[in-house]
Amino acid sequence: MKQAVGQQPAIRALLGVGIGLAALVSFLAWRAEALYGDQPPPVTAAASLARLKAGNARFASGHPEERHLVQVRSELLTEQRPYAIILSCSDSRVPPELIFDETLGRLFVIRVAGNVIDPVALGSIEYGAKVLGARLLVVLGHEHCGAVKAAAKGGSLGPNLDAFVKRIAPAIQRVKAGGVRASGPFEAEVEENVRLQLRSALEESAVLRGLTQKGQLQLDGAVYELPSGRVIFLPPGGG
């Protein structure tokens, strides 16, 4: 009996260690879900948009989440679960995964100079929406876009460069005609090009029109501010 009584402090200590370890394991599992991308992607466009905005706020403030990409990479060997499609300019200063502070497998990104809509970009967007199930498409322009400047300057740059410049030209013409103003501190041509590409996406793709009509896809436009790191989402409609 004396031996059993003498063992009680040791037993209590072991139990305390066990409880502490269980709490630690639970905490680490919670952090893994938060940081490693284990949580399911948002299922609505509104939730997807909110997640993008929260990620950009972290990036712009200099407080991105810590990510263990080696683990995430191993979890995505057989599938990807993007919740948003981002059509952005190829500009090296505007990497969507960084400016939205996202991990692997969450954004389906198409990058092309001037963030223009063409058949190849449309096919990629359709795949992201119809096959992968992303509910949100964001056309992302940025300040001081070289492609937009080239379109505004006019003239021929050669057949390949002219191919994307021609897709921006209508936006330039609309701004020059007057009546179009930027809703933010960026160039009106940049914003109008974003809106032009949004319109083109729906006009040129029956698949995207059908998904939007069914409420299965939402389209939004945005412009990235180079100095601040902020992404400013454009109000619906406009210009």
Backbone bond lengths (Angstrom), bond angles and torsions (degrees), N, CA, C in turn:
res aa  C-N    CA-C-N  psi(-1)  N-CA   C-N-CA  omega(-1)  CA-C   N-CA-C  phi
1 M - - - 1.454 - - 1.519 110.76 -
2 K 1.365 116.07 -44.29 1.453 120.03 178.39 1.522 111.15 -60.07
3 Q 1.366 115.70 -37.26 1.458 119.30 -179.57 1.529 110.98 -65.05
4 A 1.360 116.15 -39.70 1.461 120.16 179.81 1.521 110.72 -65.39
5 V 1.360 116.46 -41.45 1.450 119.82 179.38 1.515 110.55 -63.82
6 G 1.339 115.90 -39.47 1.456 119.96 -179.64 1.507 113.31 -66.49
7 Q 1.346 115.93 -23.64 1.460 119.82 -178.34 1.531 112.43 -84.57
8 Q 1.339 118.40 -12.71 1.457 120.97 -174.29 1.527 113.57 -60.07
9 P 1.362 119.14 -45.10 1.474 117.73 178.28 1.520 112.86 -58.93
10 A 1.340 115.66 -38.95 1.461 119.27 179.71 1.523 111.07 -66.36
11 I 1.349 115.77 -39.00 1.467 120.01 179.06 1.513 110.55 -65.31
12 R 1.368 114.90 -43.49 1.458 118.87 178.85 1.524 110.84 -62.51
13 A 1.326 116.29 -37.81 1.469 120.00 178.95 1.518 110.89 -64.22
14 L 1.353 115.22 -42.64 1.468 119.52 179.34 1.523 110.66 -64.45
15 L 1.339 115.40 -41.22 1.458 118.72 178.14 1.525 111.03 -62.41
16 G 1.343 115.67 -40.31 1.460 119.38 178.41 1.511 111.68 -62.70
17 V 1.336 115.81 -40.98 1.462 119.79 177.53 1.518 110.62 -63.27
18 G 1.343 115.05 -42.01 1.468 119.18 -179.95 1.508 111.91 -62.57
19 I 1.337 115.88 -43.65 1.468 119.76 179.26 1.523 110.21 -64.59
20 G 1.354 115.64 -40.73 1.454 119.36 179.13 1.517 111.99 -63.30
21 L 1.336 116.40 -41.58 1.464 120.24 178.41 1.521 111.33 -64.94
22 A 1.340 115.79 -40.38 1.468 118.95 178.54 1.520 110.97 -62.40
23 A 1.336 115.66 -41.28 1.469 119.41 178.65 1.519 110.86 -64.67
24 L 1.348 115.19 -39.91 1.469 119.66 179.39 1.519 110.70 -64.81
25 V 1.321 117.33 -43.84 1.456 121.11 178.72 1.526 110.40 -61.44
26 S 1.348 116.05 -42.94 1.456 119.90 179.13 1.524 110.83 -62.22
27 F 1.343 116.14 -42.33 1.465 120.21 -179.90 1.521 110.52 -64.26
28 L 1.339 116.54 -45.04 1.466 119.95 -179.30 1.518 111.19 -63.67
29 A 1.329 117.18 -36.54 1.460 120.26 177.81 1.519 110.46 -64.80
30 W 1.341 115.02 -40.49 1.473 118.76 177.60 1.523 110.84 -63.56
31 R 1.340 116.68 -43.28 1.459 119.42 179.41 1.529 110.65 -65.88
32 A 1.317 117.07 -36.66 1.465 119.63 178.53 1.512 110.38 -61.95
33 E 1.334 116.26 -41.53 1.457 119.88 179.07 1.517 111.09 -64.46
34 A 1.343 116.01 -37.28 1.457 119.95 -177.62 1.520 112.24 -75.60
35 L 1.339 116.65 -37.36 1.460 120.07 -171.30 1.517 114.36 -101.05
36 Y 1.308 117.88 -30.98 1.451 119.85 -171.95 1.518 113.35 -91.76
37 G 1.336 117.35 -0.98 1.458 118.96 176.73 1.510 114.02 83.49
38 D 1.334 117.76 20.13 1.457 119.46 -179.06 1.522 112.33 -75.02
39 Q 1.319 116.89 -22.08 1.457 119.30 -177.95 1.525 109.73 -67.26
40 P 1.329 117.56 147.09 1.468 119.47 179.12 1.517 110.43 -65.38
41 P 1.316 116.49 149.69 1.463 118.97 178.69 1.516 110.74 -67.29
42 P 1.333 117.75 158.65 1.458 119.93 177.79 1.528 110.79 -57.64
43 V 1.319 116.69 148.48 1.461 120.11 -176.89 1.519 112.26 -103.26
44 T 1.321 117.95 -5.57 1.459 120.42 178.70 1.523 109.39 -124.08
45 A 1.327 115.05 157.81 1.458 119.67 177.48 1.528 110.97 -63.60
46 A 1.329 116.48 -39.05 1.464 120.28 -179.29 1.529 110.95 -62.31
47 A 1.324 116.85 -43.72 1.461 120.57 178.58 1.524 110.71 -66.74
48 S 1.324 116.49 -36.84 1.463 120.57 178.76 1.524 110.67 -64.38
49 L 1.320 116.16 -44.17 1.456 120.80 179.70 1.525 110.53 -64.04
50 A 1.320 116.56 -40.62 1.467 120.53 178.86 1.520 110.69 -62.86
51 R 1.312 116.47 -38.35 1.468 120.09 179.66 1.531 110.82 -66.93
52 L 1.326 116.82 -41.11 1.462 119.69 177.32 1.528 110.87 -61.29
53 K 1.321 116.23 -45.07 1.465 120.34 -178.78 1.523 111.64 -64.04
54 A 1.321 117.04 -40.16 1.462 120.30 178.42 1.524 110.89 -65.51
55 G 1.327 116.67 -40.57 1.457 120.24 178.46 1.510 112.09 -64.79
56 N 1.326 116.94 -41.05 1.460 119.79 178.93 1.524 111.21 -66.86
57 A 1.333 117.20 -35.27 1.465 120.02 177.59 1.526 110.36 -62.32
58 R 1.337 116.89 -39.53 1.471 120.08 177.40 1.523 110.43 -64.66
59 F 1.328 115.89 -44.83 1.467 120.61 -178.95 1.526 110.90 -62.33
60 A 1.318 117.08 -48.12 1.458 121.13 -176.12 1.527 111.66 -64.94
61 S 1.324 116.96 -32.00 1.466 120.77 -178.89 1.525 112.32 -85.53
62 G 1.332 116.83 -5.32 1.457 120.09 179.98 1.508 114.17 79.99
63 H 1.330 117.14 24.56 1.463 120.81 -179.63 1.536 111.23 -127.04
64 P 1.333 117.84 59.59 1.470 119.56 178.51 1.529 110.48 -68.87
65 E 1.315 115.01 155.75 1.460 119.97 178.42 1.524 110.59 -72.55
66 E 1.315 114.95 147.31 1.463 120.05 173.10 1.521 108.74 -73.98
67 R 1.310 117.24 135.05 1.467 120.19 -177.89 1.526 110.15 -131.59
68 H 1.324 115.13 138.65 1.457 121.97 177.17 1.523 107.39 -103.58
69 L 1.319 115.94 83.69 1.456 121.46 -169.20 1.519 113.19 -68.67
70 V 1.334 117.99 -24.51 1.471 119.30 178.09 1.520 109.63 -62.73
71 Q 1.328 117.15 -42.94 1.459 120.78 179.29 1.526 110.44 -68.37
72 V 1.333 116.20 -44.62 1.461 119.00 179.81 1.520 110.57 -60.28
73 R 1.310 116.46 -40.66 1.462 121.13 -179.20 1.522 111.05 -58.59
74 S 1.324 116.66 -41.89 1.465 120.24 -179.61 1.517 112.21 -68.19
75 E 1.350 116.94 -25.72 1.458 120.47 -179.16 1.525 112.32 -80.40
76 L 1.333 116.89 -11.64 1.461 120.50 -175.35 1.527 112.66 -110.82
77 L 1.307 116.12 23.27 1.461 119.32 -176.48 1.522 112.21 -67.05
78 T 1.306 117.72 -32.95 1.462 120.00 -173.57 1.525 113.96 -114.28
79 E 1.336 117.96 -3.17 1.452 118.86 -179.28 1.530 110.55 -158.47
80 Q 1.309 115.31 162.66 1.452 121.77 170.16 1.519 107.68 -133.16
81 R 1.328 116.02 148.91 1.462 120.05 -176.17 1.526 110.94 -132.73
82 P 1.327 117.50 62.27 1.464 118.33 179.91 1.521 111.33 -70.69
83 Y 1.313 115.82 139.82 1.461 119.94 177.82 1.523 111.53 -101.91
84 A 1.338 117.41 -14.36 1.462 120.38 -178.94 1.520 110.03 -141.04
85 I 1.330 114.48 147.51 1.461 122.24 174.04 1.522 106.74 -106.57
86 I 1.317 116.31 129.87 1.461 120.92 179.95 1.526 108.52 -118.32
87 L 1.325 116.66 117.20 1.458 121.40 170.92 1.522 106.47 -99.47
88 S 1.330 116.40 109.87 1.461 119.65 -175.55 1.517 110.68 -128.13
89 C 1.327 114.95 166.81 1.453 120.73 175.77 1.529 109.00 -70.18
90 S 1.321 115.66 154.47 1.464 120.94 178.75 1.519 112.75 -76.01
91 D 1.306 118.15 -4.03 1.460 122.70 -178.39 1.531 110.61 -47.84
92 S 1.333 115.58 129.95 1.468 120.48 -174.78 1.519 113.42 -66.93
93 R 1.331 117.26 -12.85 1.471 121.00 179.68 1.520 113.01 -88.42
94 V 1.335 116.70 -0.45 1.468 120.01 -172.11 1.531 111.09 -128.66
95 P 1.338 118.42 62.97 1.472 120.19 177.41 1.531 110.98 -82.35
96 P 1.322 119.10 112.69 1.472 121.00 -173.73 1.520 114.73 -55.63
97 E 1.331 117.79 -42.15 1.463 118.65 -177.65 1.526 111.50 -60.14
98 L 1.325 116.91 -35.33 1.466 119.67 179.52 1.521 111.96 -76.63
99 I 1.330 116.83 -46.80 1.468 117.67 -173.61 1.526 112.14 -73.02
100 F 1.336 117.84 -16.61 1.468 120.54 172.76 1.529 111.30 -103.21
101 D 1.330 116.37 7.64 1.468 122.25 176.99 1.527 111.36 47.09
102 E 1.330 115.53 54.43 1.461 120.29 -178.89 1.526 111.71 -110.26
103 T 1.319 114.45 161.36 1.453 121.03 177.46 1.523 109.82 -96.59
104 L 1.324 116.21 -175.90 1.460 121.12 179.38 1.529 110.92 -66.88
105 G 1.318 115.82 148.62 1.456 120.61 171.47 1.512 116.17 79.73
106 R 1.335 118.45 8.71 1.455 120.16 -175.05 1.530 113.63 -112.07
107 L 1.341 117.38 -24.85 1.452 120.46 179.08 1.520 109.70 -120.36
108 F 1.330 115.60 133.17 1.459 121.93 176.27 1.523 105.96 -100.05
109 V 1.318 116.50 103.37 1.457 121.97 -167.22 1.524 111.60 -105.97
110 I 1.329 115.37 129.52 1.465 122.91 171.95 1.520 106.69 -117.27
111 R 1.315 117.03 124.88 1.457 120.51 -177.78 1.522 109.93 -123.33
112 V 1.326 114.87 129.49 1.457 121.32 178.86 1.527 107.29 -153.20
113 A 1.321 116.79 146.12 1.464 120.27 -178.29 1.524 110.64 -53.37
114 G 1.322 115.95 130.67 1.453 120.51 179.25 1.510 114.65 76.06
115 N 1.344 117.47 9.65 1.473 122.97 -177.38 1.528 111.50 39.90
116 V 1.354 114.87 50.43 1.460 119.76 -175.66 1.522 111.89 -91.60
117 I 1.314 114.50 153.17 1.450 122.86 174.73 1.531 108.57 -90.13
118 D 1.320 115.67 124.48 1.460 121.37 170.83 1.528 106.77 -141.40
119 P 1.332 119.81 176.04 1.467 119.77 -176.14 1.523 114.24 -57.33
120 V 1.334 117.51 -36.93 1.464 119.59 -179.89 1.529 110.47 -67.96
121 A 1.329 116.28 -45.71 1.463 119.31 177.71 1.524 111.10 -62.42
122 L 1.325 116.37 -41.25 1.470 120.03 179.33 1.516 112.03 -62.16
123 G 1.329 115.79 -42.66 1.462 118.64 178.24 1.514 111.63 -60.70
124 S 1.332 116.64 -40.12 1.461 120.63 178.74 1.523 111.00 -65.98
125 I 1.332 116.61 -41.76 1.465 120.35 178.85 1.525 110.53 -64.19
126 E 1.316 116.55 -44.26 1.466 120.30 178.51 1.529 111.06 -59.00
127 Y 1.319 116.55 -40.10 1.467 120.37 178.66 1.535 110.17 -63.54
128 G 1.320 116.13 -45.94 1.460 119.50 -179.78 1.514 112.89 -62.15
129 A 1.338 116.23 -36.36 1.465 120.02 -177.61 1.521 112.43 -82.99
130 K 1.327 116.13 -50.45 1.465 119.61 -172.38 1.520 113.20 -81.08
131 V 1.317 116.68 -39.41 1.468 120.15 -176.64 1.526 111.82 -89.63
132 L 1.331 116.44 -46.78 1.464 119.73 -176.72 1.522 112.93 -87.69
133 G 1.324 117.32 -16.23 1.458 120.02 173.27 1.513 116.62 84.37
134 A 1.336 118.31 16.13 1.469 119.62 176.75 1.523 109.42 -64.98
135 R 1.318 116.38 138.50 1.470 121.50 -175.26 1.525 113.66 -100.68
136 L 1.329 117.30 -2.30 1.459 119.97 -174.15 1.528 110.04 -136.29
137 L 1.334 115.66 131.76 1.461 122.02 172.15 1.518 108.32 -116.46
138 V 1.331 116.77 124.66 1.458 121.99 176.41 1.528 108.38 -117.03
139 V 1.330 116.04 122.27 1.461 120.99 170.62 1.521 106.21 -91.88
140 L 1.324 115.90 117.34 1.461 121.60 -171.45 1.525 111.15 -113.24
141 G 1.328 116.01 109.45 1.453 121.27 172.63 1.516 109.89 -94.06
142 H 1.326 116.85 -177.36 1.460 119.56 178.49 1.527 110.47 -154.56
143 E 1.311 114.76 157.78 1.462 120.71 178.89 1.528 111.19 -60.72
144 H 1.321 115.87 150.43 1.463 122.62 173.49 1.532 111.85 54.76
145 C 1.308 115.51 44.05 1.468 121.26 -178.11 1.530 109.46 -73.96
146 G 1.329 116.99 122.72 1.451 121.71 -179.11 1.512 112.96 -63.66
147 A 1.331 116.95 -35.73 1.460 120.41 179.83 1.527 110.81 -66.37
148 V 1.324 116.35 -41.18 1.466 120.49 177.97 1.528 110.09 -65.87
149 K 1.325 117.00 -40.97 1.462 120.58 177.73 1.525 111.25 -62.52
150 A 1.338 116.52 -39.17 1.466 120.10 179.03 1.520 110.64 -64.39
151 A 1.329 116.18 -40.09 1.459 120.02 178.96 1.522 110.85 -66.31
152 A 1.336 116.23 -37.15 1.461 120.37 -179.96 1.530 111.05 -69.95
153 K 1.309 116.35 -32.70 1.468 120.64 -178.67 1.515 111.60 -71.61
154 G 1.332 116.31 -34.21 1.458 120.47 179.58 1.520 112.24 80.05
155 G 1.330 115.65 -177.33 1.452 120.20 -177.20 1.512 111.44 86.12
156 S 1.313 116.12 169.31 1.462 121.06 -177.89 1.522 110.75 -96.86
157 L 1.318 115.61 136.67 1.460 122.51 177.50 1.522 111.87 -112.08
158 G 1.327 115.91 6.88 1.457 119.97 -174.59 1.509 109.80 108.28
159 P 1.325 117.84 157.15 1.467 120.66 -171.61 1.521 115.06 -59.63
160 N 1.307 118.00 -36.90 1.466 119.44 -176.75 1.526 112.05 -76.54
161 L 1.311 117.21 -44.95 1.460 119.69 176.97 1.524 110.97 -66.98
162 D 1.313 116.55 -36.86 1.470 119.73 178.88 1.521 111.64 -62.44
163 A 1.331 117.17 -26.72 1.468 120.49 -177.33 1.523 111.59 -60.60
164 F 1.345 117.61 -41.32 1.468 117.45 179.20 1.525 111.79 -87.68
165 V 1.326 117.61 -28.97 1.463 120.23 177.00 1.525 110.58 -60.69
166 K 1.331 116.81 -40.05 1.469 120.82 179.97 1.524 111.75 -62.88
167 R 1.307 116.96 -27.68 1.464 119.85 -179.54 1.530 111.89 -80.97
168 I 1.321 116.77 -12.74 1.463 121.15 176.24 1.527 110.95 -97.17
169 A 1.326 116.00 -24.81 1.475 121.57 -173.26 1.523 114.36 -51.93
170 P 1.343 120.67 -41.80 1.470 118.95 179.61 1.525 113.62 -58.98
171 A 1.329 116.90 -32.86 1.465 120.05 177.87 1.525 110.26 -67.54
172 I 1.320 116.45 -40.88 1.460 120.85 178.85 1.518 109.93 -63.19
173 Q 1.313 116.08 -44.40 1.467 120.69 -178.73 1.526 110.56 -62.86
174 R 1.301 117.54 -37.95 1.468 120.60 -178.63 1.526 110.92 -67.70
175 V 1.329 115.70 -39.42 1.467 118.86 178.17 1.523 110.13 -66.43
176 K 1.323 116.95 -43.09 1.468 120.61 -179.63 1.526 111.89 -63.99
177 A 1.319 115.42 -30.33 1.466 119.52 179.97 1.526 111.89 -72.16
178 G 1.314 117.22 -13.01 1.461 121.35 178.35 1.512 112.51 91.30
179 G 1.319 115.60 164.40 1.466 120.39 177.33 1.506 114.45 87.68
180 V 1.349 117.91 -1.69 1.465 121.04 179.38 1.518 108.49 -118.36
181 R 1.314 116.24 119.87 1.455 121.12 178.40 1.522 109.68 -126.26
182 A 1.311 115.40 147.98 1.462 119.85 178.03 1.524 109.95 -70.57
183 S 1.327 116.41 145.18 1.466 120.76 178.46 1.514 111.28 -88.16
184 G 1.336 117.18 -3.58 1.463 121.41 179.91 1.519 110.05 -133.41
185 P 1.341 116.68 -167.24 1.462 120.51 -175.67 1.529 113.81 -84.58
186 F 1.320 116.81 17.59 1.463 120.63 -177.16 1.526 109.95 -106.29
187 E 1.331 115.27 177.23 1.457 120.04 -177.19 1.531 111.51 -68.18
188 A 1.327 115.65 140.05 1.460 120.14 179.13 1.523 110.92 -61.40
189 E 1.346 117.12 -34.43 1.472 120.71 -179.42 1.528 111.37 -63.57
190 V 1.318 115.85 -37.80 1.466 119.88 179.76 1.524 110.46 -65.66
191 E 1.332 116.87 -47.17 1.463 120.22 179.60 1.523 111.20 -64.58
192 E 1.321 116.91 -44.20 1.458 119.18 -178.21 1.520 110.87 -64.75
193 N 1.329 117.44 -33.36 1.465 119.65 176.36 1.527 110.98 -65.03
194 V 1.329 116.85 -39.43 1.471 119.53 176.06 1.525 110.04 -59.92
195 R 1.314 117.18 -46.27 1.467 120.65 -179.31 1.526 110.64 -65.43
196 L 1.329 116.39 -38.54 1.468 119.91 177.73 1.521 110.88 -59.92
197 Q 1.325 116.98 -44.43 1.458 120.21 -178.39 1.534 111.72 -68.50
198 L 1.314 116.97 -33.51 1.469 120.04 174.43 1.524 110.68 -63.01
199 R 1.324 116.09 -44.47 1.466 119.56 178.14 1.525 110.56 -63.98
200 S 1.315 115.94 -42.39 1.466 119.86 -179.05 1.524 111.70 -62.79
201 A 1.326 116.51 -36.04 1.467 119.97 179.57 1.517 111.32 -58.45
202 L 1.325 115.90 -42.99 1.460 119.67 -179.12 1.530 111.89 -78.00
203 E 1.314 116.17 -37.26 1.466 119.50 -178.71 1.528 112.14 -67.69
204 E 1.317 116.88 -34.16 1.453 121.33 -172.45 1.525 114.17 -99.78
205 S 1.328 118.02 -1.78 1.463 120.33 -178.76 1.524 111.41 -132.35
206 A 1.314 116.34 109.69 1.470 120.52 175.15 1.520 110.68 -65.46
207 V 1.326 116.83 -31.04 1.465 120.68 179.24 1.520 110.32 -63.51
208 L 1.329 117.29 -48.34 1.460 120.50 -178.94 1.521 111.62 -67.48
209 R 1.328 116.84 -37.25 1.469 119.44 176.11 1.514 110.72 -60.96
210 G 1.305 115.74 -44.71 1.461 119.46 -179.90 1.519 112.83 -62.71
211 L 1.329 116.86 -41.65 1.459 120.41 -179.83 1.525 111.42 -66.24
212 T 1.337 116.86 -39.44 1.467 119.11 178.92 1.523 111.21 -68.76
213 Q 1.311 117.16 -38.62 1.460 120.67 179.24 1.525 111.88 -64.72
214 K 1.320 116.55 -30.08 1.462 121.55 178.48 1.531 112.24 -86.25
215 G 1.328 117.00 -1.68 1.458 120.14 -178.18 1.512 113.48 76.01
216 Q 1.325 117.25 19.27 1.465 121.35 -177.54 1.530 113.08 -99.18
217 L 1.322 116.98 -2.33 1.460 120.89 178.91 1.521 109.26 -150.66
218 Q 1.317 115.54 134.99 1.467 122.04 176.30 1.514 108.73 -117.24
219 L 1.336 116.31 138.53 1.461 121.70 179.28 1.526 109.45 -110.76
220 D 1.327 116.08 132.96 1.457 121.52 177.27 1.524 109.28 -136.69
221 G 1.327 115.40 149.82 1.450 121.54 175.47 1.512 110.57 -111.38
222 A 1.329 116.36 151.28 1.454 120.42 -178.99 1.525 109.57 -153.33
223 V 1.314 115.45 158.32 1.461 122.04 176.55 1.527 108.50 -130.10
224 Y 1.331 115.84 135.10 1.461 122.74 -179.42 1.519 110.22 -94.49
225 E 1.327 116.33 128.16 1.462 122.23 176.15 1.527 109.21 -88.73
226 L 1.297 116.83 119.88 1.462 120.31 -177.46 1.532 113.29 -64.21
227 P 1.340 120.14 -46.08 1.476 118.61 -176.41 1.526 113.79 -67.97
228 S 1.331 117.13 -40.73 1.464 120.35 -172.62 1.522 113.35 -90.93
229 G 1.330 116.97 -22.24 1.457 119.46 -174.23 1.518 113.26 80.24
230 R 1.332 117.18 4.61 1.462 120.35 -178.05 1.513 111.37 -84.32
231 V 1.319 115.75 144.65 1.464 122.49 169.71 1.519 107.03 -102.93
232 I 1.317 116.20 120.86 1.462 121.36 179.40 1.524 108.53 -102.76
233 F 1.321 115.87 116.39 1.458 120.65 179.61 1.524 109.27 -81.86
234 L 1.312 115.61 135.03 1.451 120.81 -175.34 1.523 110.65 -80.19
235 P 1.310 116.95 146.35 1.466 119.56 175.05 1.515 110.01 -65.07
236 P 1.325 117.88 150.31 1.466 120.51 179.42 1.525 111.04 -58.18
237 G 1.308 115.23 151.41 1.472 119.73 178.39 1.509 109.78 70.26
238 G 1.316 116.50 -129.66 1.463 121.16 178.88 1.497 111.98 88.31
239 G 1.359 112.21 160.23 1.453 122.21 175.58 1.454 117.66 38.54
